[in-house]
Amino acid sequence: FIHTTTQTLTTTLSKIPGYGELANRRTLQVYNNSSTITIFLGGSDVTSDNGFPVPPKSYSPSFDASPQTVLYGLTSSSTAAIRVVEISDESAGR
């Protein structure tokens, strides 16, 4: 099962995806849909100084991410629209 969603990131730390996660999730990938703002991904302590940068109009790497894996993101300024895709090994995903 593949689930896609949209989300907005700001300078405030946010869980990705914002709604939660798929049951039995296997993979997670983020697309930075912003035209000008870099997003930063990481754990609960991510900042724009230590986060994994994803430039505008770029994809993050695919993360092997179980349902227990929590990914966070933010921007250093302004807001950025992102798209998130999750892949589950269950036919319904939930």
Biopython code that builds the backbone (N, CA, C, O; Angstrom):
import numpy as np
from Bio.PDB.StructureBuilder import StructureBuilder

atoms = [
    (1, "PHE", "N", (0.843, -1.172, 0.000)),
    (1, "PHE", "CA", (0.000, 0.000, 0.000)),
    (1, "PHE", "C", (0.891, 1.239, 0.000)),
    (1, "PHE", "O", (1.873, 1.300, 0.740)),
    (2, "ILE", "N", (0.554, 2.211, -0.817)),
    (2, "ILE", "CA", (1.297, 3.470, -0.909)),
    (2, "ILE", "C", (0.369, 4.603, -0.500)),
    (2, "ILE", "O", (-0.754, 4.710, -0.993)),
    (3, "HIS", "N", (0.846, 5.439, 0.396)),
    (3, "HIS", "CA", (0.039, 6.579, 0.872)),
    (3, "HIS", "C", (0.834, 7.865, 0.684)),
    (3, "HIS", "O", (1.993, 7.952, 1.090)),
    (4, "THR", "N", (0.210, 8.855, 0.070)),
    (4, "THR", "CA", (0.851, 10.161, -0.092)),
    (4, "THR", "C", (0.061, 11.212, 0.667)),
    (4, "THR", "O", (-1.152, 11.097, 0.841)),
    (5, "THR", "N", (0.767, 12.232, 1.113)),
    (5, "THR", "CA", (0.132, 13.321, 1.838)),
    (5, "THR", "C", (0.940, 14.596, 1.638)),
    (5, "THR", "O", (2.103, 14.548, 1.239)),
    (6, "THR", "N", (0.326, 15.718, 1.911)),
    (6, "THR", "CA", (1.012, 17.007, 1.864)),
    (6, "THR", "C", (1.094, 17.570, 3.271)),
    (6, "THR", "O", (0.320, 17.205, 4.156)),
    (7, "GLN", "N", (2.052, 18.468, 3.455)),
    (7, "GLN", "CA", (2.260, 19.070, 4.769)),
    (7, "GLN", "C", (3.021, 20.373, 4.581)),
    (7, "GLN", "O", (3.727, 20.547, 3.588)),
    (8, "THR", "N", (2.882, 21.275, 5.519)),
    (8, "THR", "CA", (3.654, 22.509, 5.514)),
    (8, "THR", "C", (4.624, 22.488, 6.684)),
    (8, "THR", "O", (4.238, 22.202, 7.817)),
    (9, "LEU", "N", (5.885, 22.794, 6.402)),
    (9, "LEU", "CA", (6.889, 22.914, 7.458)),
    (9, "LEU", "C", (7.184, 24.386, 7.703)),
    (9, "LEU", "O", (7.154, 25.205, 6.784)),
    (10, "THR", "N", (7.467, 24.704, 8.957)),
    (10, "THR", "CA", (7.843, 26.056, 9.360)),
    (10, "THR", "C", (9.125, 25.955, 10.184)),
    (10, "THR", "O", (9.793, 24.922, 10.178)),
    (11, "THR", "N", (9.458, 27.016, 10.880)),
    (11, "THR", "CA", (10.639, 27.009, 11.749)),
    (11, "THR", "C", (10.406, 26.210, 13.030)),
    (11, "THR", "O", (11.340, 25.996, 13.803)),
    (12, "THR", "N", (9.179, 25.770, 13.259)),
    (12, "THR", "CA", (8.836, 24.954, 14.422)),
    (12, "THR", "C", (8.971, 23.479, 14.056)),
    (12, "THR", "O", (8.473, 23.053, 13.014)),
    (13, "LEU", "N", (9.629, 22.708, 14.891)),
    (13, "LEU", "CA", (9.833, 21.285, 14.669)),
    (13, "LEU", "C", (8.498, 20.576, 14.480)),
    (13, "LEU", "O", (7.573, 20.769, 15.268)),
    (14, "SER", "N", (8.395, 19.746, 13.424)),
    (14, "SER", "CA", (7.163, 19.015, 13.129)),
    (14, "SER", "C", (7.463, 17.567, 12.795)),
    (14, "SER", "O", (8.473, 17.261, 12.161)),
    (15, "LYS", "N", (6.563, 16.666, 13.231)),
    (15, "LYS", "CA", (6.656, 15.270, 12.838)),
    (15, "LYS", "C", (6.272, 15.144, 11.373)),
    (15, "LYS", "O", (5.399, 15.862, 10.886)),
    (16, "ILE", "N", (6.936, 14.219, 10.669)),
    (16, "ILE", "CA", (6.630, 13.953, 9.266)),
    (16, "ILE", "C", (6.328, 12.466, 9.125)),
    (16, "ILE", "O", (7.138, 11.638, 9.543)),
    (17, "PRO", "N", (5.187, 12.106, 8.550)),
    (17, "PRO", "CA", (4.074, 12.957, 8.164)),
    (17, "PRO", "C", (3.283, 13.398, 9.384)),
    (17, "PRO", "O", (3.300, 12.743, 10.426)),
    (18, "GLY", "N", (2.603, 14.500, 9.236)),
    (18, "GLY", "CA", (1.909, 15.114, 10.352)),
    (18, "GLY", "C", (0.739, 14.308, 10.892)),
    (18, "GLY", "O", (0.382, 14.466, 12.060)),
    (19, "TYR", "N", (0.134, 13.453, 10.085)),
    (19, "TYR", "CA", (-1.045, 12.708, 10.516)),
    (19, "TYR", "C", (-0.708, 11.469, 11.340)),
    (19, "TYR", "O", (-1.577, 10.941, 12.034)),
    (20, "GLY", "N", (0.527, 10.999, 11.277)),
    (20, "GLY", "CA", (0.909, 9.751, 11.945)),
    (20, "GLY", "C", (1.734, 8.903, 10.996)),
    (20, "GLY", "O", (2.633, 9.417, 10.330)),
    (21, "GLU", "N", (1.443, 7.612, 10.923)),
    (21, "GLU", "CA", (2.183, 6.741, 10.020)),
    (21, "GLU", "C", (1.337, 5.531, 9.633)),
    (21, "GLU", "O", (0.379, 5.175, 10.319)),
    (22, "LEU", "N", (1.712, 4.916, 8.527)),
    (22, "LEU", "CA", (1.042, 3.698, 8.086)),
    (22, "LEU", "C", (1.415, 2.536, 8.991)),
    (22, "LEU", "O", (2.524, 2.479, 9.523)),
    (23, "ALA", "N", (0.476, 1.605, 9.162)),
    (23, "ALA", "CA", (0.787, 0.360, 9.855)),
    (23, "ALA", "C", (1.781, -0.421, 9.006)),
    (23, "ALA", "O", (1.654, -0.472, 7.783)),
    (24, "ASN", "N", (2.745, -1.012, 9.640)),
    (24, "ASN", "CA", (3.767, -1.816, 8.953)),
    (24, "ASN", "C", (4.493, -1.054, 7.859)),
    (24, "ASN", "O", (4.850, -1.622, 6.827)),
    (25, "ARG", "N", (4.708, 0.225, 8.088)),
    (25, "ARG", "CA", (5.442, 1.048, 7.126)),
    (25, "ARG", "C", (6.837, 0.481, 6.910)),
    (25, "ARG", "O", (7.485, 0.012, 7.846)),
    (26, "ARG", "N", (7.287, 0.533, 5.659)),
    (26, "ARG", "CA", (8.615, 0.048, 5.300)),
    (26, "ARG", "C", (9.523, 1.174, 4.826)),
    (26, "ARG", "O", (10.722, 1.165, 5.105)),
    (27, "THR", "N", (8.959, 2.140, 4.112)),
    (27, "THR", "CA", (9.756, 3.183, 3.476)),
    (27, "THR", "C", (9.038, 4.518, 3.572)),
    (27, "THR", "O", (7.808, 4.581, 3.570)),
    (28, "LEU", "N", (9.827, 5.585, 3.656)),
    (28, "LEU", "CA", (9.322, 6.954, 3.730)),
    (28, "LEU", "C", (10.234, 7.830, 2.885)),
    (28, "LEU", "O", (11.457, 7.698, 2.941)),
    (29, "GLN", "N", (9.638, 8.729, 2.100)),
    (29, "GLN", "CA", (10.425, 9.687, 1.317)),
    (29, "GLN", "C", (9.692, 11.022, 1.306)),
    (29, "GLN", "O", (8.462, 11.076, 1.290)),
    (30, "VAL", "N", (10.485, 12.110, 1.316)),
    (30, "VAL", "CA", (9.937, 13.469, 1.363)),
    (30, "VAL", "C", (10.385, 14.225, 0.121)),
    (30, "VAL", "O", (11.538, 14.132, -0.299)),
    (31, "TYR", "N", (9.448, 14.980, -0.462)),
    (31, "TYR", "CA", (9.765, 15.872, -1.580)),
    (31, "TYR", "C", (9.560, 17.305, -1.113)),
    (31, "TYR", "O", (8.497, 17.639, -0.589)),
    (32, "ASN", "N", (10.558, 18.150, -1.294)),
    (32, "ASN", "CA", (10.450, 19.564, -0.937)),
    (32, "ASN", "C", (9.819, 20.292, -2.120)),
    (32, "ASN", "O", (10.486, 20.551, -3.122)),
    (33, "ASN", "N", (8.554, 20.616, -2.004)),
    (33, "ASN", "CA", (7.804, 21.243, -3.091)),
    (33, "ASN", "C", (7.968, 22.763, -3.120)),
    (33, "ASN", "O", (7.371, 23.436, -3.961)),
    (34, "SER", "N", (8.765, 23.299, -2.217)),
    (34, "SER", "CA", (9.016, 24.738, -2.164)),
    (34, "SER", "C", (9.913, 25.163, -3.324)),
    (34, "SER", "O", (10.756, 24.395, -3.787)),
    (35, "SER", "N", (9.720, 26.382, -3.779)),
    (35, "SER", "CA", (10.557, 26.920, -4.849)),
    (35, "SER", "C", (11.823, 27.592, -4.333)),
    (35, "SER", "O", (12.784, 27.762, -5.084)),
    (36, "THR", "N", (11.835, 27.979, -3.049)),
    (36, "THR", "CA", (12.959, 28.774, -2.554)),
    (36, "THR", "C", (13.501, 28.359, -1.191)),
    (36, "THR", "O", (14.585, 28.805, -0.815)),
    (37, "ILE", "N", (12.796, 27.530, -0.442)),
    (37, "ILE", "CA", (13.164, 27.238, 0.948)),
    (37, "ILE", "C", (13.737, 25.824, 1.076)),
    (37, "ILE", "O", (13.126, 24.865, 0.607)),
    (38, "THR", "N", (14.897, 25.692, 1.704)),
    (38, "THR", "CA", (15.473, 24.394, 2.027)),
    (38, "THR", "C", (14.819, 23.876, 3.300)),
    (38, "THR", "O", (14.586, 24.635, 4.241)),
    (39, "ILE", "N", (14.524, 22.574, 3.325)),
    (39, "ILE", "CA", (14.008, 21.957, 4.543)),
    (39, "ILE", "C", (15.120, 21.123, 5.167)),
    (39, "ILE", "O", (16.080, 20.744, 4.495)),
    (40, "PHE", "N", (14.977, 20.842, 6.461)),
    (40, "PHE", "CA", (15.976, 20.078, 7.192)),
    (40, "PHE", "C", (15.282, 18.934, 7.914)),
    (40, "PHE", "O", (14.300, 19.147, 8.624)),
    (41, "LEU", "N", (15.794, 17.713, 7.733)),
    (41, "LEU", "CA", (15.196, 16.513, 8.294)),
    (41, "LEU", "C", (16.125, 15.884, 9.323)),
    (41, "LEU", "O", (17.346, 16.021, 9.243)),
    (42, "GLY", "N", (15.531, 15.194, 10.289)),
    (42, "GLY", "CA", (16.327, 14.493, 11.286)),
    (42, "GLY", "C", (15.467, 13.982, 12.419)),
    (42, "GLY", "O", (14.262, 13.785, 12.268)),
    (43, "GLY", "N", (16.103, 13.769, 13.552)),
    (43, "GLY", "CA", (15.419, 13.290, 14.745)),
    (43, "GLY", "C", (14.789, 14.428, 15.530)),
    (43, "GLY", "O", (14.656, 15.544, 15.027)),
    (44, "SER", "N", (14.407, 14.143, 16.752)),
    (44, "SER", "CA", (13.699, 15.128, 17.568)),
    (44, "SER", "C", (14.566, 16.326, 17.950)),
    (44, "SER", "O", (14.054, 17.325, 18.457)),
    (45, "ASP", "N", (15.869, 16.233, 17.709)),
    (45, "ASP", "CA", (16.768, 17.347, 18.019)),
    (45, "ASP", "C", (17.251, 18.070, 16.762)),
    (45, "ASP", "O", (18.224, 18.823, 16.821)),
    (46, "VAL", "N", (16.584, 17.851, 15.625)),
    (46, "VAL", "CA", (17.034, 18.445, 14.367)),
    (46, "VAL", "C", (16.907, 19.972, 14.403)),
    (46, "VAL", "O", (15.948, 20.525, 14.942)),
    (47, "THR", "N", (17.896, 20.624, 13.817)),
    (47, "THR", "CA", (17.886, 22.072, 13.625)),
    (47, "THR", "C", (18.360, 22.345, 12.198)),
    (47, "THR", "O", (18.747, 21.425, 11.478)),
    (48, "SER", "N", (18.325, 23.596, 11.802)),
    (48, "SER", "CA", (18.848, 23.935, 10.477)),
    (48, "SER", "C", (20.377, 23.811, 10.443)),
    (48, "SER", "O", (20.969, 23.778, 9.364)),
    (49, "ASP", "N", (21.011, 23.742, 11.606)),
    (49, "ASP", "CA", (22.461, 23.571, 11.662)),
    (49, "ASP", "C", (22.912, 22.116, 11.582)),
    (49, "ASP", "O", (24.000, 21.835, 11.080)),
    (50, "ASN", "N", (22.080, 21.176, 12.076)),
    (50, "ASN", "CA", (22.508, 19.772, 12.092)),
    (50, "ASN", "C", (21.636, 18.851, 11.241)),
    (50, "ASN", "O", (21.947, 17.668, 11.104)),
    (51, "GLY", "N", (20.553, 19.371, 10.668)),
    (51, "GLY", "CA", (19.634, 18.541, 9.912)),
    (51, "GLY", "C", (20.130, 18.178, 8.524)),
    (51, "GLY", "O", (21.025, 18.822, 7.977)),
    (52, "PHE", "N", (19.533, 17.141, 7.968)),
    (52, "PHE", "CA", (19.836, 16.726, 6.607)),
    (52, "PHE", "C", (19.108, 17.684, 5.667)),
    (52, "PHE", "O", (17.877, 17.711, 5.665)),
    (53, "PRO", "N", (19.840, 18.480, 4.859)),
    (53, "PRO", "CA", (19.185, 19.482, 4.018)),
    (53, "PRO", "C", (18.574, 18.867, 2.758)),
    (53, "PRO", "O", (19.178, 18.017, 2.105)),
    (54, "VAL", "N", (17.372, 19.316, 2.438)),
    (54, "VAL", "CA", (16.728, 18.945, 1.172)),
    (54, "VAL", "C", (16.406, 20.256, 0.457)),
    (54, "VAL", "O", (15.496, 20.978, 0.863)),
    (55, "PRO", "N", (17.147, 20.563, -0.602)),
    (55, "PRO", "CA", (16.956, 21.831, -1.315)),
    (55, "PRO", "C", (15.570, 21.914, -1.972)),
    (55, "PRO", "O", (14.876, 20.905, -2.097)),
    (56, "PRO", "N", (15.177, 23.122, -2.388)),
    (56, "PRO", "CA", (13.894, 23.279, -3.079)),
    (56, "PRO", "C", (13.793, 22.372, -4.300)),
    (56, "PRO", "O", (14.773, 22.145, -5.009)),
    (57, "LYS", "N", (12.588, 21.860, -4.527)),
    (57, "LYS", "CA", (12.264, 21.007, -5.683)),
    (57, "LYS", "C", (13.154, 19.768, -5.746)),
    (57, "LYS", "O", (13.555, 19.338, -6.828)),
    (58, "SER", "N", (13.463, 19.192, -4.566)),
    (58, "SER", "CA", (14.325, 18.009, -4.483)),
    (58, "SER", "C", (13.701, 16.948, -3.579)),
    (58, "SER", "O", (12.847, 17.241, -2.743)),
    (59, "TYR", "N", (14.154, 15.707, -3.771)),
    (59, "TYR", "CA", (13.725, 14.580, -2.955)),
    (59, "TYR", "C", (14.742, 14.284, -1.867)),
    (59, "TYR", "O", (15.947, 14.445, -2.064)),
    (60, "SER", "N", (14.248, 13.852, -0.722)),
    (60, "SER", "CA", (15.125, 13.293, 0.307)),
    (60, "SER", "C", (15.506, 11.884, -0.140)),
    (60, "SER", "O", (14.914, 11.350, -1.078)),
    (61, "PRO", "N", (16.484, 11.286, 0.520)),
    (61, "PRO", "CA", (16.703, 9.866, 0.253)),
    (61, "PRO", "C", (15.492, 9.082, 0.766)),
    (61, "PRO", "O", (14.716, 9.589, 1.576)),
    (62, "SER", "N", (15.340, 7.871, 0.302)),
    (62, "SER", "CA", (14.312, 6.991, 0.869)),
    (62, "SER", "C", (14.825, 6.485, 2.200)),
    (62, "SER", "O", (15.964, 6.031, 2.308)),
    (63, "PHE", "N", (13.980, 6.565, 3.210)),
    (63, "PHE", "CA", (14.354, 6.105, 4.540)),
    (63, "PHE", "C", (13.709, 4.752, 4.803)),
    (63, "PHE", "O", (12.502, 4.597, 4.615)),
    (64, "ASP", "N", (14.499, 3.764, 5.236)),
    (64, "ASP", "CA", (13.927, 2.525, 5.750)),
    (64, "ASP", "C", (13.314, 2.908, 7.088)),
    (64, "ASP", "O", (14.030, 3.127, 8.066)),
    (65, "ALA", "N", (12.004, 2.987, 7.129)),
    (65, "ALA", "CA", (11.352, 3.559, 8.307)),
    (65, "ALA", "C", (10.182, 2.696, 8.755)),
    (65, "ALA", "O", (9.149, 2.630, 8.088)),
    (66, "SER", "N", (10.357, 2.041, 9.884)),
    (66, "SER", "CA", (9.264, 1.272, 10.464)),
    (66, "SER", "C", (8.241, 2.248, 11.046)),
    (66, "SER", "O", (8.507, 3.448, 11.109)),
    (67, "PRO", "N", (7.071, 1.750, 11.472)),
    (67, "PRO", "CA", (6.101, 2.644, 12.102)),
    (67, "PRO", "C", (6.631, 3.315, 13.373)),
    (67, "PRO", "O", (6.119, 4.355, 13.785)),
    (68, "GLN", "N", (7.653, 2.722, 13.992)),
    (68, "GLN", "CA", (8.220, 3.301, 15.214)),
    (68, "GLN", "C", (9.223, 4.414, 14.922)),
    (68, "GLN", "O", (9.580, 5.170, 15.826)),
    (69, "THR", "N", (9.681, 4.526, 13.682)),
    (69, "THR", "CA", (10.629, 5.572, 13.314)),
    (69, "THR", "C", (9.897, 6.903, 13.203)),
    (69, "THR", "O", (8.893, 7.011, 12.498)),
    (70, "VAL", "N", (10.400, 7.905, 13.895)),
    (70, "VAL", "CA", (9.775, 9.230, 13.845)),
    (70, "VAL", "C", (10.748, 10.186, 13.153)),
    (70, "VAL", "O", (11.864, 10.401, 13.626)),
    (71, "LEU", "N", (10.317, 10.748, 12.042)),
    (71, "LEU", "CA", (11.107, 11.722, 11.299)),
    (71, "LEU", "C", (10.558, 13.109, 11.599)),
    (71, "LEU", "O", (9.345, 13.305, 11.671)),
    (72, "TYR", "N", (11.460, 14.072, 11.772)),
    (72, "TYR", "CA", (11.068, 15.451, 12.036)),
    (72, "TYR", "C", (11.639, 16.354, 10.958)),
    (72, "TYR", "O", (12.617, 16.009, 10.295)),
    (73, "GLY", "N", (11.019, 17.510, 10.792)),
    (73, "GLY", "CA", (11.521, 18.473, 9.833)),
    (73, "GLY", "C", (11.177, 19.889, 10.228)),
    (73, "GLY", "O", (10.297, 20.136, 11.052)),
    (74, "LEU", "N", (11.903, 20.823, 9.609)),
    (74, "LEU", "CA", (11.656, 22.246, 9.815)),
    (74, "LEU", "C", (12.366, 23.039, 8.731)),
    (74, "LEU", "O", (13.076, 22.480, 7.894)),
    (75, "THR", "N", (12.166, 24.335, 8.759)),
    (75, "THR", "CA", (12.870, 25.263, 7.870)),
    (75, "THR", "C", (13.692, 26.214, 8.729)),
    (75, "THR", "O", (13.484, 26.299, 9.940)),
    (76, "SER", "N", (14.625, 26.927, 8.108)),
    (76, "SER", "CA", (15.373, 27.931, 8.869)),
    (76, "SER", "C", (14.648, 29.267, 8.861)),
    (76, "SER", "O", (14.915, 30.129, 9.699)),
    (77, "SER", "N", (13.725, 29.441, 7.909)),
    (77, "SER", "CA", (12.893, 30.650, 7.849)),
    (77, "SER", "C", (11.697, 30.367, 6.963)),
    (77, "SER", "O", (11.756, 29.501, 6.090)),
    (78, "SER", "N", (10.627, 31.085, 7.180)),
    (78, "SER", "CA", (9.442, 31.009, 6.332)),
    (78, "SER", "C", (8.787, 29.629, 6.392)),
    (78, "SER", "O", (8.962, 28.897, 7.366)),
    (79, "THR", "N", (8.034, 29.279, 5.352)),
    (79, "THR", "CA", (7.339, 28.001, 5.292)),
    (79, "THR", "C", (7.680, 27.285, 3.986)),
    (79, "THR", "O", (8.046, 27.909, 2.991)),
    (80, "ALA", "N", (7.551, 25.976, 4.019)),
    (80, "ALA", "CA", (7.808, 25.158, 2.832)),
    (80, "ALA", "C", (6.738, 24.080, 2.744)),
    (80, "ALA", "O", (6.405, 23.443, 3.744)),
    (81, "ALA", "N", (6.211, 23.883, 1.566)),
    (81, "ALA", "CA", (5.270, 22.790, 1.320)),
    (81, "ALA", "C", (6.067, 21.540, 0.992)),
    (81, "ALA", "O", (7.019, 21.586, 0.213)),
    (82, "ILE", "N", (5.671, 20.415, 1.595)),
    (82, "ILE", "CA", (6.322, 19.152, 1.295)),
    (82, "ILE", "C", (5.275, 18.124, 0.895)),
    (82, "ILE", "O", (4.086, 18.284, 1.169)),
    (83, "ARG", "N", (5.735, 17.083, 0.251)),
    (83, "ARG", "CA", (4.921, 15.913, -0.056)),
    (83, "ARG", "C", (5.638, 14.710, 0.526)),
    (83, "ARG", "O", (6.862, 14.601, 0.455)),
    (84, "VAL", "N", (4.853, 13.809, 1.104)),
    (84, "VAL", "CA", (5.419, 12.639, 1.766)),
    (84, "VAL", "C", (4.797, 11.388, 1.160)),
    (84, "VAL", "O", (3.584, 11.326, 0.958)),
    (85, "VAL", "N", (5.626, 10.399, 0.875)),
    (85, "VAL", "CA", (5.123, 9.104, 0.418)),
    (85, "VAL", "C", (5.607, 8.040, 1.395)),
    (85, "VAL", "O", (6.775, 8.005, 1.782)),
    (86, "GLU", "N", (4.673, 7.175, 1.781)),
    (86, "GLU", "CA", (4.979, 6.049, 2.658)),
    (86, "GLU", "C", (4.561, 4.776, 1.947)),
    (86, "GLU", "O", (3.563, 4.752, 1.226)),
    (87, "ILE", "N", (5.328, 3.727, 2.154)),
    (87, "ILE", "CA", (4.988, 2.430, 1.576)),
    (87, "ILE", "C", (4.906, 1.416, 2.711)),
    (87, "ILE", "O", (5.811, 1.301, 3.537)),
    (88, "SER", "N", (3.787, 0.681, 2.727)),
    (88, "SER", "CA", (3.539, -0.319, 3.740)),
    (88, "SER", "C", (3.560, -1.708, 3.106)),
    (88, "SER", "O", (3.352, -1.849, 1.901)),
    (89, "ASP", "N", (3.812, -2.732, 3.922)),
    (89, "ASP", "CA", (3.750, -4.093, 3.387)),
    (89, "ASP", "C", (2.387, -4.735, 3.604)),
    (89, "ASP", "O", (2.236, -5.943, 3.418)),
    (90, "GLU", "N", (1.390, -3.942, 3.998)),
    (90, "GLU", "CA", (0.023, -4.433, 4.108)),
    (90, "GLU", "C", (-0.796, -3.904, 2.952)),
    (90, "GLU", "O", (-0.564, -2.787, 2.489)),
    (91, "SER", "N", (-1.736, -4.677, 2.485)),
    (91, "SER", "CA", (-2.527, -4.281, 1.319)),
    (91, "SER", "C", (-3.389, -3.051, 1.587)),
    (91, "SER", "O", (-3.653, -2.278, 0.667)),
    (92, "ALA", "N", (-3.834, -2.852, 2.834)),
    (92, "ALA", "CA", (-4.646, -1.684, 3.143)),
    (92, "ALA", "C", (-3.851, -0.588, 3.813)),
    (92, "ALA", "O", (-4.280, 0.565, 3.816)),
    (93, "GLY", "N", (-2.718, -0.911, 4.374)),
    (93, "GLY", "CA", (-1.856, 0.095, 4.977)),
    (93, "GLY", "C", (-2.291, 0.590, 6.331)),
    (93, "GLY", "O", (-1.512, 1.275, 6.995)),
    (94, "ARG", "N", (-3.470, 0.288, 6.770)),
    (94, "ARG", "CA", (-3.951, 0.766, 8.075)),
    (94, "ARG", "C", (-4.634, -0.342, 8.837)),
    (94, "ARG", "O", (-5.102, -0.125, 9.955)),
]
sb = StructureBuilder()
sb.init_structure("model")
sb.init_model(0)
sb.init_chain("A")
sb.init_seg("    ")
for serial, (resi, resn, name, xyz) in enumerate(atoms, 1):
    if name == "N":
        sb.init_residue(resn, " ", resi, " ")
    sb.init_atom(name, np.array(xyz, "f"), 0.0, 1.0, " ", f" {name:<3s}", serial, name[0])
structure = sb.get_structure()
